[in-house]
């Protein structure tokens, strides 16, 4: 939510719609991000509940020494072939998820 990147804005907007559909309690709070940092051309990083979170491309994960499994490499390759941008999510130095976007 802190990023000005167009893909980030689209992801946040989509996440808000999903949240409205699936979250039963309106009292559930979205966690604040501390130490937010933009890594130009790679993604963003920050701390959520004292856990280091990275959201970005493979280059960002490599810069932070996050290991990328063969399954994740396959996911990246399959999406790149279809001209999709693959975004990886790392929590505490481990890949926690991935999604792809396209225009």
C-alpha positions in Angstrom: 0.0 0.0 0.0 3.0 2.3 0.5 4.3 1.9 -3.1 3.5 4.3 -5.9 4.1 1.6 -8.6 1.1 1.0 -10.9 1.3 -2.8 -10.4 1.3 -2.3 -6.6 -1.7 0.0 -6.8 -3.6 -2.6 -8.8 -2.7 -5.4 -6.4 -3.8 -3.3 -3.4 -7.1 -2.4 -5.1 -7.7 -6.1 -5.9 -6.8 -7.2 -2.4 -9.2 -4.7 -0.9 -12.0 -6.2 -3.0 -11.1 -9.7 -2.0 -10.9 -8.7 1.6 -14.4 -7.3 1.5 -15.6 -10.6 0.0 -13.9 -13.0 2.4 -13.3 -11.3 5.7 -16.2 -11.9 8.0 -15.2 -9.4 10.7 -14.9 -5.8 9.9 -12.8 -5.4 13.1 -9.8 -7.3 11.6 -7.0 -4.8 11.2 -4.6 -4.5 8.3 -1.1 -4.6 9.8 1.2 -1.5 9.5 4.4 -1.8 7.5 7.6 -0.4 9.2 10.9 0.3 7.6 9.3 0.4 4.2 11.9 0.7 1.4 11.6 0.8 -2.4 14.2 -1.1 -4.4 13.9 0.5 -7.8 13.3 -2.0 -10.5 13.1 -4.9 -8.1 10.3 -4.4 -5.5 9.8 -3.3 -1.9 10.7 -4.5 1.6 9.5 -3.7 5.1 8.7 -5.2 8.4 5.2 -6.5 9.4 4.9 -7.6 13.0 8.7 -7.7 13.3 9.0 -10.0 10.3 11.0 -9.0 7.2 8.8 -9.1 4.1 9.9 -8.7 0.5 7.6 -8.3 -2.4 9.2 -8.2 -5.8 11.0 -9.9 -8.6 13.7 -12.6 -8.6 16.4 -10.0 -8.6 15.1 -8.7 -5.3 15.1 -12.2 -3.8 18.6 -12.8 -4.9 19.8 -9.5 -3.5 18.5 -10.6 -0.1 19.8 -14.1 -0.5 16.4 -15.7 -0.5 16.6 -19.2 -1.9 14.4 -19.9 -4.9 13.3 -23.5 -5.3 13.0 -25.3 -8.6 9.2 -25.2 -8.3 9.3 -21.4 -8.0 11.8 -21.1 -10.8 9.4 -23.2 -13.0 6.5 -20.8 -12.0 8.6 -17.8 -13.0 9.6 -19.3 -16.3 6.1 -20.4 -17.2 4.8 -16.9 -16.6 7.6 -15.1 -18.4 6.9 -17.2 -21.5 3.3 -15.8 -21.4 4.7 -12.2 -21.0 3.4 -12.0 -17.4 5.3 -10.3 -14.6 5.9 -12.7 -11.8 6.0 -11.2 -8.3 7.5 -13.2 -5.4 6.7 -12.7 -1.7 9.2 -13.6 1.0 8.7 -13.7 4.7 11.7 -14.0 6.9 14.0 -15.1 4.1 11.7 -17.8 2.7 9.4 -17.7 -0.4 5.8 -17.5 1.0 4.0 -16.9 -2.2 4.0 -15.8 -5.8 1.5 -14.2 -8.2 1.6 -13.0 -11.8 0.2 -9.9 -13.4 -0.3 -8.8 -16.9 -1.7 -5.8 -18.6 
